[in-house]
Amino acid sequence: MTRAEFEAELVREGYEIQEGEIKPNVHREPHAHGFDARLLVLDGSVTLAFGDERVKYRPGDSCSVPAGTMHAEHTEADGVRFVSGRRSTSREAAAR
């Protein structure tokens, strides 16, 4: 999926779009967000850990992390640059 396709999908689904990065060799402890999140990796890589499951995302990979999902985030020497979408759970409920 291209960045343009990803961003168009985010807009259709009511997400706010942001661009961000996580510096190299960062290890964020398990946490959960109060919003739905979607992520498209632009450069570098990030590993998300969901309990015992670890998934590494590289350029062109995308993922979804529903609100309330416990996860940890880890980068290696390359760090990660990404475009993300954030949607409040109240907005999602209103769209149903």
N, C-alpha and C positions, 0 to 999 in steps of 0.2 A: 504494500500500500504506500502510495506517495504521501508526502506531507500535505499537499493540497487536498487529496482524498480524505485523509485522516481529519484534517481541520473541518472540512465540509460535513463529515459525519458527526463530529462533535457539535457543530452548530445545529444540525438537524435534531440532535438528541438533547439539546438544552444545556450543553456544557459551556463553561467559561474557559477560554483558551489562554494559556500562559506558556512562556518559554523559560526553561531553567537549566540548572546544572548542579551536579554534585561533584565536589573536588575529588582528586585522586585519593585512594586508600582511606575512604570514609566508611565507618561501620556504624550504622544507625541501629539502635536497639529495637526490639519488637515494639510496635505501636499500632494504633488503629486511627483512622481519620473519621470525622463526623460527616463525610461527604463521599460520593462516588468519585473515583479517579480513573482516568485513562492516560496512557503514556505511550509515546512513540519515540524510540531512541534515534537520535540524529547522528551522534558521534560517540565513540567510546563504548562502554558497556556497564550494565548494572545487574547485580544478582539480587533477586527478591527471594526471601525465605518465608515460606508459609508453614510454620511448624517444622517438620522434618523434610519437607519438600523444598528444594532450591532450584530456581530457574534463572538462567543467565540470558539477558536480553542484549542484543547487538544492534547496530544500525539497521533500520528498516523493520525491526521487531516492535510489536505493540502488545499491551496487556491492559486488563481492567482489574481494578481493585475496588470491590463494592464497599460502601460505608460499613464501618465496624469490623472489617477483616483485619485480624492481627497479622503483621508482616514486619520483616526487617529488611533493610536496604544496605547493600555493600558494593563499593566500587574497588577497582584495582588501580594499577599505576596510570591507566588511561583516563580515569574519571568518566563522567558521562554528561552529555548535553542532550536535552530532550524538549519536545513540545508536549504539553499535558493539558488535560481537560479536567475541570472540577465542577461537580453538579451537586447542589445541596439535596439531601434526601427529601426535604419538604417540596422542592420543585418537581422532583420525580413523581411524588405522590399526587401532586396537583395535575400532572400531565396524564394520569391514568383515567 
